[in-house]
Amino acid sequence: MPRSPGSIFTAVAVLAAGAVALALVLQHAFGMEPCAWCTFQRVIFLAVAAAALLAAALRPVRAAFALAGALVVLLAAGGVWAALHQQFVASKADSCAYTFADRFLLRTGLDEKFPALFEATASCADANAPLLGLPFAAWSAALFALLCLASIAALRTGLRRTR
């Protein structure tokens, strides 16, 4: 028996927020400094969490649930792209400056408003250090992919049940 769509979206939100919490512990307690792409992925993880909670809350309203659920899927897919870009493109470059992630953070001012969370303090090459043998960006891509697949399953189950 599949779990309820609301509980799946709640789990997606908890996992996404947990990823940011883990990144902050690794940064502030263990000195694993983030690059612009790392902090951009934090933004995406938090957006996934917010949209997933919204989808869980809007479950009784079919159209709103479908829109919020689709947003979660799109954000998580965008997170896969950002993590893979960091892994295969940005980590090979000398600098993350003036990349899409860097410009996004500068334009939104998130790095100045919440520096402990969004300030990039390392280059992309340095920030993609291995964690348990895998580059950090690979872990991020895998989690975003899991969140995307779980959200698709929750969305399909939720829309099927409301027919």
C-alpha positions as CSV (number, residue, x, y, z in Angstrom):
1,M,0.0,0.0,0.0
2,P,1.6,3.3,-1.0
3,R,2.0,6.0,1.6
4,S,-0.3,9.0,1.4
5,P,0.8,11.8,-0.9
6,G,0.7,14.2,2.0
7,S,3.1,12.1,4.0
8,I,5.4,11.7,1.0
9,F,5.6,15.4,0.4
10,T,6.2,16.0,4.1
11,A,9.1,13.5,3.9
12,V,10.4,15.3,0.9
13,A,10.3,18.6,2.8
14,V,12.1,17.1,5.8
15,L,14.8,15.5,3.6
16,A,15.4,18.7,1.7
17,A,15.6,20.8,4.8
18,G,17.8,18.2,6.4
19,A,20.2,18.4,3.5
20,V,20.7,22.1,4.2
21,A,21.1,21.5,7.9
22,L,23.8,18.9,7.2
23,A,25.5,21.3,4.8
24,L,25.5,23.9,7.6
25,V,27.0,21.5,10.1
26,L,29.7,20.4,7.6
27,Q,30.5,24.1,6.9
28,H,30.4,25.5,10.4
29,A,31.6,22.6,12.5
30,F,33.9,20.8,10.1
31,G,35.2,23.7,7.9
32,M,33.7,22.4,4.6
33,E,33.4,25.8,2.9
34,P,30.7,26.3,0.2
35,C,31.0,27.7,-3.3
36,A,28.4,29.7,-5.2
37,W,26.9,26.5,-6.7
38,C,26.7,24.9,-3.2
39,T,24.8,27.8,-1.8
40,F,22.6,28.0,-4.9
41,Q,21.7,24.3,-4.2
42,R,20.8,25.3,-0.7
43,V,18.3,27.8,-2.1
44,I,16.8,25.1,-4.3
45,F,16.6,22.6,-1.4
46,L,14.8,25.2,0.7
47,A,12.4,25.9,-2.2
48,V,11.8,22.2,-2.6
49,A,11.0,22.0,1.1
50,A,8.6,24.9,1.0
51,A,6.8,23.7,-2.1
52,A,6.5,20.2,-0.7
53,L,4.9,21.4,2.5
54,L,2.6,23.5,0.3
55,A,1.7,20.4,-1.7
56,A,1.0,18.4,1.4
57,A,-1.2,21.2,2.8
58,L,-3.1,21.7,-0.4
59,R,-3.8,18.0,-0.9
60,P,-7.6,18.4,-0.6
61,V,-7.7,20.9,-3.4
62,R,-6.9,19.0,-6.6
63,A,-5.7,21.8,-8.9
64,A,-3.7,23.5,-6.2
65,F,-2.2,20.2,-5.2
66,A,-1.3,19.5,-8.8
67,L,0.4,22.9,-9.3
68,A,2.3,22.7,-6.0
69,G,3.4,19.1,-6.7
70,A,4.5,20.0,-10.2
71,L,6.5,22.8,-8.7
72,V,8.3,20.4,-6.3
73,V,9.2,18.1,-9.3
74,L,10.5,21.0,-11.3
75,L,12.6,22.4,-8.5
76,A,14.0,19.0,-7.6
77,A,14.9,18.5,-11.3
78,G,16.5,21.9,-11.4
79,G,18.5,20.8,-8.3
80,V,19.8,17.7,-10.2
81,W,20.9,20.0,-13.0
82,A,22.6,22.5,-10.6
83,A,24.4,19.6,-8.8
84,L,25.5,18.0,-12.0
85,H,26.7,21.4,-13.4
86,Q,28.7,21.9,-10.3
87,Q,30.2,18.4,-10.6
88,F,31.1,18.4,-14.3
89,V,31.5,22.0,-15.2
90,A,32.0,24.4,-12.3
91,S,34.4,22.2,-10.3
92,K,36.7,22.1,-13.3
93,A,36.8,25.9,-13.6
94,D,39.2,28.2,-11.7
95,S,36.4,30.3,-10.3
96,C,32.7,30.3,-9.7
97,A,32.6,34.1,-10.0
98,Y,30.0,35.5,-12.5
99,T,28.4,32.1,-13.1
100,F,24.6,31.8,-13.0
101,A,24.7,30.7,-9.3
102,D,27.0,33.6,-8.3
103,R,24.8,36.2,-10.1
104,F,21.6,34.8,-8.6
105,L,23.0,35.1,-5.1
106,L,24.3,38.6,-5.7
107,R,21.0,39.8,-7.3
108,T,18.8,38.4,-4.6
109,G,21.1,39.6,-1.8
110,L,20.7,36.3,0.0
111,D,24.5,36.1,0.6
112,E,24.4,39.5,2.4
113,K,21.1,39.0,4.3
114,F,21.9,35.5,5.5
115,P,25.7,35.0,5.1
116,A,25.9,32.0,7.5
117,L,23.6,30.2,5.1
118,F,24.3,31.6,1.6
119,E,27.7,33.2,1.5
120,A,30.1,31.4,-0.9
121,T,33.5,31.2,0.7
122,A,35.3,28.7,-1.5
123,S,36.0,28.0,-5.2
124,C,33.9,25.4,-6.9
125,A,36.9,23.1,-7.3
126,D,37.7,23.3,-3.5
127,A,34.1,23.0,-2.4
128,N,33.4,19.7,-4.3
129,A,35.5,17.7,-1.8
130,P,34.7,14.0,-1.3
131,L,32.4,13.0,1.4
132,L,32.5,9.2,2.2
133,G,34.4,8.8,-1.1
134,L,32.0,10.7,-3.4
135,P,32.1,14.3,-4.4
136,F,29.7,16.5,-2.4
137,A,27.9,17.5,-5.7
138,A,27.3,13.9,-6.5
139,W,25.5,13.4,-3.1
140,S,23.5,16.5,-3.8
141,A,22.5,15.3,-7.3
142,A,21.5,11.9,-5.9
143,L,19.3,13.4,-3.2
144,F,17.7,15.8,-5.6
145,A,16.9,12.9,-7.9
146,L,15.4,10.9,-5.0
147,L,13.3,13.9,-4.1
148,C,12.1,14.4,-7.7
149,L,11.1,10.7,-8.0
150,A,9.3,10.6,-4.7
151,S,7.5,13.8,-5.6
152,I,6.4,12.3,-9.0
153,A,5.1,9.3,-7.2
154,A,3.2,11.4,-4.6
155,L,1.8,13.6,-7.3
156,R,0.6,10.6,-9.4
157,T,-0.9,8.8,-6.4
158,G,-2.6,12.0,-5.2
159,L,-4.1,12.8,-8.6
160,R,-5.2,9.2,-9.0
161,R,-7.0,9.1,-5.7
162,T,-9.0,12.3,-6.3
163,R,-10.7,11.1,-9.5
